Amino acid sequence: DRVVQLSDGVAGTAAGVDGRGALLVHTSAGMKLVNSAEVSVRPVAARHGDH
């Protein structure tokens, strides 16, 4: 699992893909399925106090 931030600003934990290839993201509002032709994986900038 990896912490992710979506282009709409929603943050959550990526938890794999479903049978159709949608990225599964656990958010504070529940599971979100992300369908996109392209997904970029970039490091998240460290917040103050993170190591």
N, C-alpha and C positions, 0 to 999 in steps of 0.2 A: 504494500500500500504506500502511496505517495501523496503528500499534501500538494494540492493544486489550486490555482486561481484561474477561473474562467474569464473569457474576454468581457463578460458582462459584470465582472467584479465579484461574483459569487465564489467563495472559497469552500473547499471540502477535501475529502480524501478519495483519490482515485482507487477503485476497487475492481478493476478489470474491465472486460467488455461483455456485452450480451451476445446472443446468437446472431444478431444482425450487424454486429460490429460497433454498436454505440458504446461510448465510454460511460461507465457507471461511476457516479460521483456521489458519495455520502456527504450531504450538507446539513446544516442546522435545521433546515426545513424538510429534510427527508432525502430520499434517493432522487437524483436527477440523471436523466439519460442525455448524453451529448452526442448529437449526430453532426458530423462535419466532414468535409472532403479532406481537410488537413488539420492535424493537431501538432502543435509545437511544444516541445518539452524544454523548458529553460530553468536554470537554477533560480530559486526565490531569493531575493535580497534579504540578508539577515536583518532582523529588527534589533533595536537596542536591547542588550541583555541576552540575546541568543548566542549560542556558541556552536 
